[in-house]
Each structure stands twice: as C-alpha cells, then as structure tokens.
C-alpha cells in the first residue's frame, strides 16, 4: 500500500455518520472510506449513493465493512449510538451510548496501530473520556469533536452581528459541548479588535452578548425541534478535524480531550483550544481566562466529573460496570 494512502472509517452511518462521510468524500482528503453499521442495508445504501458521485470527486473507494476493517484506518470516526431527541439534553444520552461504546470499541481499536479515534456521539465529552479508559490508548489518539461546531456557531452569529465574514473572526467556545459551555468573549477578535471595538469603528450596533450566547447554547435544541436532528454542520466540523490531522497542520481547534492540570482541572475530557496535527491532540493550550470565564469552566468540569463518577468512568473503569455484568 502506498505511503500516502489515507483511510477513514465511519462507525455508525445514521444521519451524522452519512453527513461525515459525504463531507470527507467531497474534500478529497482520503483514498478510502469504510462505513460500518449494525444496519448493513443502511450502510450499503449510503455507500452506493456516495459511490455514484465518483465522476465528480477525486478517486476514492467507498466500502461497507465490519468492525475489524476499522483497525488500519488513519482515523476512526465514531458516530454510533442513540441520537438526541426533541427536549432531551446531550447528557441524558450517556447511559445508552456508553453501553454502545463498551461493546463496540474493543472490536474496532488496534492497540498496536496508529489510528486516531475521533468521538462524535453525544454526550461527546463523557464518551471521549469513556473511550480513553476503555481503549487505554494514549490521550493524544482519543479526541472528541468537542466544541468545534459550537465555536463555528459563535463565529457565525458574530459575523451576522458585526457584518464581517466568519473566517475573519477568531472566537472560541470551551468546556462541555452542552448547556454549561463557555463563550470566550475575552478572546474573541476581528482583525485583532474586540467585537465591540470593531463595531464602534464600523459605526454599527454592538453585538448582543446575551442573545448570541443563548442562540449558541440552544442551537441544537432549535434545529432538533424543527427537523429532528443536526448533521450537516457537524459533518463539516468533523471534516475539518480530519483535515488538520491528515495534513499535519498544527492548527488550533477546540476539540475535546483529556485535560490534566490546565486551570486546575484534572482527569476530565472537555474542550479547550488545542494544537492538532498528525499525532492527534498534541497539547491543550492554557489560554488565560478572565475570572468569570475560569469559574464557569470549573463549574462545567465539575458537572462533567459528577457524570463520570456516577458511571464509574475513572481509571479503573471496566465495560462490565456499564453492562451490569460484575
């Protein structure tokens, strides 16, 4: 196999998994995508549909595989599990989706390989931590999609308010991918200017922080209430993470990963600005925070820790605990 051959496996081919596969297909990043799902007919249908676009993209092979076919993938994108229903929080999915993890992960991960496991299923922070403990992989090789999408939502809403293209905005959301996430207003900037200063310079209304925060936090709920699920934007977010890894970019993304000592937080997976390259999550960056932001981050971490402890997802975590077999 050529040294530049790239393969991504997508485990779980529901709406999110299929959107991830489509986004990766049109990106031209890889030579092969393997789709794995317990519903083989669904996976075959998605593979057929994607393959029929072969004339419009770079050469690529789309296959349907078994769990063991993931083991030589550069990146294993895990989207399997129950989806968030209208009115349901991400954290309410934790019992169901941790049980899925405990069954599937031992079948897809090769400890001797170099695959990076990219968790997308919700609640992504707790499941990233569970995956880390279940697989015993090095922390750099277990990444959650985290608040990459939330940060994009933040930038989108700022772009609408400040009348500037979103790619010209730097703005991060950190902490839980969920209700306790923190919008880092202290670090948001447009051409190096705080959003309010930029708007004064442009002589346009200042951004309404409260409304923007509410709309970022409630975005998934609003979309799910209208169409039943979110999948296009997370598909693009996952493509961006995969791109950073495969192209060895050394980019800064707010992925979820093990935080162990930053801002006094230990043994928790949550999102911070992180350096991402071909090795995975290389470093969690200790970005200085305002006092209110740091307090909110510690509160978010505390909430995630309480969920972990209820599920006994500590260093001694075992799959039999989730499946009530002990």
C-alpha positions as CSV (number, residue, x, y, z in Angstrom):
1,X,0.0,0.0,0.0
2,X,1.4,3.4,-0.9
3,X,2.8,5.5,1.9
4,X,0.4,8.3,1.1
5,X,-2.6,6.1,1.2
6,X,-5.3,7.5,3.6
7,X,-8.3,5.7,5.0
8,X,-11.1,6.9,7.3
9,X,-13.6,4.5,9.0
10,X,-17.0,5.8,10.0
11,X,-18.7,3.7,12.7
12,X,-22.4,4.4,12.7
13,X,-24.0,5.5,9.5
14,X,-27.1,7.4,10.6
15,X,-27.7,11.0,9.6
16,X,-24.5,12.2,11.3
17,X,-22.2,9.4,10.0
18,X,-23.5,9.8,6.5
19,X,-23.0,13.5,6.6
20,X,-19.5,13.0,7.8
21,X,-18.8,10.5,5.0
22,X,-20.2,12.9,2.4
23,X,-18.1,15.9,3.7
24,X,-15.0,13.7,3.7
25,X,-15.8,12.4,0.2
26,X,-16.0,15.8,-1.4
27,X,-12.9,17.1,0.5
28,X,-10.6,14.7,-1.5
29,X,-8.7,14.0,1.7
30,X,-8.6,10.2,1.6
31,X,-8.3,7.2,-0.7
32,X,-10.9,5.1,1.1
33,X,-13.9,5.5,3.4
34,X,-15.2,2.4,5.1
35,X,-18.7,2.5,6.5
36,X,-19.6,0.3,9.5
37,X,-23.1,-0.1,10.9
38,X,-25.2,-2.8,12.6
39,X,-27.8,-2.0,9.9
40,X,-25.9,-3.4,6.9
41,X,-28.6,-2.5,4.4
42,X,-28.4,1.2,5.5
43,X,-24.6,1.2,5.2
44,X,-24.8,-0.4,1.8
45,X,-27.4,2.1,0.6
46,X,-25.2,5.0,1.8
47,X,-22.1,3.5,0.2
48,X,-23.9,3.1,-3.1
49,X,-25.3,6.6,-3.0
50,X,-21.9,8.1,-2.2
51,X,-20.1,6.0,-4.8
52,X,-22.4,7.1,-7.6
53,X,-20.7,10.6,-7.3
54,X,-17.4,9.1,-8.3
55,X,-17.2,11.2,-11.5
56,X,-17.3,14.4,-9.6
57,X,-14.6,13.9,-6.9
58,X,-11.1,12.7,-6.6
59,X,-10.6,8.9,-6.9
60,X,-11.9,7.2,-3.8
61,X,-13.1,3.8,-2.7
62,X,-16.3,3.6,-0.6
63,X,-16.8,0.2,1.1
64,X,-19.0,-1.4,3.7
65,X,-17.1,-3.2,6.3
66,X,-17.1,-5.0,9.7
67,X,-15.6,-3.6,12.9
68,X,-12.2,-5.2,12.3
69,X,-12.0,-3.3,9.0
70,X,-11.5,-0.1,11.0
71,X,-8.2,-1.2,12.5
72,X,-5.9,0.1,9.8
73,X,-7.7,3.4,9.3
74,X,-5.8,6.6,9.9
75,X,-8.9,8.0,11.7
76,X,-11.9,6.1,13.2
77,X,-14.8,8.4,13.4
78,X,-17.3,7.1,16.0
79,X,-20.9,8.4,15.5
80,X,-22.8,5.3,16.6
81,X,-25.4,5.4,19.4
82,X,-28.7,7.0,20.2
83,X,-29.4,10.5,18.8
84,X,-30.7,13.4,20.8
85,X,-34.5,13.7,20.7
86,X,-36.5,16.9,21.0
87,X,-36.4,18.2,24.6
88,X,-33.6,15.8,25.5
89,X,-30.2,17.0,26.7
90,X,-27.0,15.5,25.4
91,X,-26.1,14.3,28.9
92,X,-29.4,12.3,29.0
93,X,-27.9,10.0,26.3
94,X,-25.0,9.0,28.5
95,X,-26.1,5.6,29.7
96,X,-27.3,4.3,26.4
97,X,-24.3,5.5,24.4
98,X,-21.7,4.4,27.0
99,X,-23.2,0.9,26.7
100,X,-22.7,1.1,22.9
101,X,-19.1,2.1,23.4
102,X,-18.3,-0.7,25.8
103,X,-19.4,-3.2,23.3
104,X,-18.0,-1.7,20.1
105,X,-14.7,-0.1,20.9
106,X,-12.8,-3.2,21.7
107,X,-13.7,-4.5,18.3
108,X,-12.6,-1.5,16.3
109,X,-9.4,-0.4,18.0
110,X,-6.0,-2.0,17.4
111,X,-3.6,-1.0,20.2
112,X,-0.6,-1.8,18.0
113,X,-1.8,0.5,15.3
114,X,-1.7,4.3,14.8
115,X,-5.3,5.1,14.3
116,X,-6.8,8.2,15.9
117,X,-10.2,7.7,17.5
118,X,-12.5,10.7,16.9
119,X,-15.6,10.6,19.1
120,X,-18.7,12.4,17.8
121,X,-21.5,10.6,19.6
122,X,-23.1,12.6,22.4
123,X,-22.5,13.4,25.2
124,X,-19.2,13.7,23.5
125,X,-17.1,14.8,26.5
126,X,-18.1,12.0,28.7
127,X,-17.9,9.5,25.9
128,X,-14.4,10.7,24.9
129,X,-13.3,10.0,28.5
130,X,-15.0,6.6,28.5
131,X,-13.3,5.8,25.2
132,X,-10.0,6.8,26.7
133,X,-10.5,4.5,29.6
134,X,-11.9,1.6,27.6
135,X,-9.2,1.5,25.0
136,X,-6.2,2.6,27.1
137,X,-4.9,4.4,24.1
138,X,-2.5,7.4,24.6
139,X,-4.6,10.6,25.2
140,X,-3.3,12.2,22.0
141,X,-5.1,9.4,20.0
142,X,-8.5,9.8,21.6
143,X,-10.2,13.1,20.5
144,X,-13.8,14.3,20.8
145,X,-15.4,16.7,18.3
146,X,-16.0,18.9,21.3
147,X,-17.0,22.5,20.8
148,X,-15.6,22.8,17.2
149,X,-19.1,23.2,16.0
150,X,-20.2,25.5,18.9
151,X,-17.2,27.7,18.1
152,X,-18.4,27.9,14.4
153,X,-21.9,28.8,15.6
154,X,-20.3,31.6,17.7
155,X,-18.4,32.9,14.8
156,X,-21.4,32.7,12.5
157,X,-23.6,34.8,14.9
158,X,-20.8,37.3,15.4
159,X,-20.4,37.6,11.7
160,X,-24.1,38.4,11.3
161,X,-24.0,40.9,14.1
162,X,-20.7,42.6,13.1
163,X,-21.2,42.4,9.3
164,X,-18.0,40.6,8.6
165,X,-17.1,37.3,7.0
166,X,-16.9,34.5,9.7
167,X,-13.5,33.3,8.6
168,X,-12.1,36.7,9.7
169,X,-13.3,36.1,13.2
170,X,-11.4,34.3,16.0
171,X,-13.8,33.1,18.7
172,X,-13.8,30.0,20.9
173,X,-16.3,28.1,22.9
174,X,-14.8,25.9,25.7
175,X,-15.9,23.5,28.3
176,X,-18.7,21.0,27.9
177,X,-20.3,20.6,24.4
178,X,-23.6,21.3,26.0
179,X,-25.5,23.6,28.4
180,X,-22.5,24.6,30.5
181,X,-20.3,25.6,27.6
182,X,-18.5,29.0,27.9
183,X,-18.2,31.5,25.1
184,X,-14.8,33.2,25.4
185,X,-15.7,36.8,24.8
186,X,-12.4,37.9,26.3
187,X,-10.5,36.2,23.4
188,X,-13.0,37.0,20.5
189,X,-11.5,39.3,18.0
190,X,-11.9,40.6,14.4
191,X,-8.6,41.7,12.9
192,X,-7.2,41.8,16.4
193,X,-10.0,44.1,17.7
194,X,-12.6,43.0,20.3
195,X,-16.1,42.7,18.6
196,X,-17.5,45.8,20.3
197,X,-14.5,47.9,19.3
198,X,-14.8,46.7,15.7
199,X,-18.4,47.6,15.7
200,X,-17.7,51.1,17.1
201,X,-15.1,51.5,14.4
202,X,-17.6,50.5,11.7
203,X,-20.4,52.6,13.4
204,X,-22.8,49.7,13.6
205,X,-24.8,48.3,16.6
206,X,-22.8,46.4,19.2
207,X,-23.4,42.6,19.4
208,X,-26.0,41.5,21.9
209,X,-23.9,39.1,24.0
210,X,-26.9,37.6,25.9
211,X,-28.8,36.8,22.7
212,X,-25.7,35.3,21.0
213,X,-24.9,33.2,24.0
214,X,-28.5,31.9,24.2
215,X,-28.6,31.1,20.4
216,X,-25.2,29.3,20.5
217,X,-26.2,27.1,23.5
218,X,-29.7,26.4,22.2
219,X,-28.8,25.9,18.5
220,X,-29.1,22.1,18.6
221,X,-32.4,22.2,20.5
222,X,-33.8,24.6,18.0
223,X,-32.7,22.5,15.0
224,X,-33.9,19.2,16.5
225,X,-37.3,20.7,17.3
226,X,-37.6,21.7,13.6
227,X,-36.1,18.8,11.7
228,X,-35.4,16.1,14.2
229,X,-31.6,16.1,14.2
230,X,-28.5,18.1,13.4
231,X,-26.0,16.6,11.0
232,X,-24.7,18.9,8.2
233,X,-22.7,21.3,10.3
234,X,-21.2,18.6,12.5
235,X,-20.3,16.7,9.3
236,X,-18.3,19.7,8.2
237,X,-16.7,20.1,11.7
238,X,-15.5,16.5,11.6
239,X,-14.1,17.0,8.1
240,X,-12.2,20.0,9.4
241,X,-10.7,18.0,12.3
242,X,-9.8,15.1,10.0
243,X,-8.1,17.6,7.6
244,X,-6.0,19.0,10.5
245,X,-4.8,15.5,11.4
246,X,-4.2,14.1,7.9
247,X,-2.4,17.3,6.6
248,X,-0.4,17.6,9.8
249,X,-1.5,21.2,10.1
250,X,-0.6,22.2,13.7
251,X,-4.0,24.0,13.8
252,X,-5.8,25.2,16.9
253,X,-9.2,23.6,17.4
254,X,-11.5,23.4,20.4
255,X,-11.6,19.6,20.3
256,X,-12.4,17.6,23.5
257,X,-9.6,15.8,25.1
258,X,-8.0,14.9,28.4
259,X,-7.3,17.9,30.5
260,X,-4.9,17.2,33.3
261,X,-3.6,20.3,35.1
262,X,-4.8,23.2,33.0
263,X,-6.7,25.8,35.1
264,X,-6.7,23.3,38.0
265,X,-8.7,20.7,36.1
266,X,-7.6,17.1,36.3
267,X,-8.7,13.9,34.6
268,X,-11.6,15.3,32.7
269,X,-12.3,15.4,28.9
270,X,-13.7,18.8,27.8
271,X,-12.9,21.4,25.1
272,X,-10.1,23.9,25.2
273,X,-8.1,25.4,22.3
274,X,-5.8,22.5,21.4
275,X,-2.9,22.0,19.0
276,X,-3.9,19.3,16.5
277,X,-1.7,17.6,13.9
278,X,-0.9,14.1,12.6
279,X,-0.2,12.9,16.1
280,X,-3.7,13.9,17.2
281,X,-4.2,16.2,20.1
282,X,-0.7,17.3,20.8
283,X,-1.3,19.9,23.5
284,X,-4.1,21.5,25.5
285,X,-3.3,25.2,25.4
286,X,-3.5,27.1,28.8
287,X,-5.3,30.1,27.4
288,X,-5.5,32.9,30.0
289,X,-9.1,33.4,31.1
290,X,-11.0,36.2,32.9
291,X,-12.1,35.3,36.4
292,X,-15.8,34.8,35.4
293,X,-14.7,32.5,32.5
294,X,-12.4,30.4,34.7
295,X,-15.2,30.0,37.3
296,X,-17.6,28.9,34.6
297,X,-15.1,26.5,33.2
298,X,-14.5,24.9,36.6
299,X,-18.3,24.6,37.0
300,X,-18.5,22.9,33.6
301,X,-15.7,20.5,34.6
302,X,-17.3,19.8,37.9
303,X,-20.6,18.8,36.2
304,X,-18.8,16.5,33.8
305,X,-16.9,14.9,36.7
306,X,-20.2,14.2,38.5
307,X,-21.5,12.3,35.4
308,X,-18.2,10.4,35.1
309,X,-18.3,9.3,38.8
310,X,-21.9,8.1,38.5
311,X,-20.9,5.9,35.6
312,X,-17.7,4.9,37.3
313,X,-15.7,6.0,34.4
314,X,-12.5,6.5,36.4
315,X,-9.1,4.9,35.8
316,X,-10.4,1.6,36.9
317,X,-13.4,1.7,34.5
318,X,-14.4,-1.6,33.1
319,X,-17.0,-2.5,30.4
320,X,-18.8,-4.9,32.8
321,X,-19.8,-2.0,35.0
322,X,-21.9,-0.5,32.2
323,X,-23.4,-3.8,31.2
324,X,-24.1,-4.8,34.8
325,X,-22.1,-8.0,34.4
326,X,-19.9,-7.6,37.5
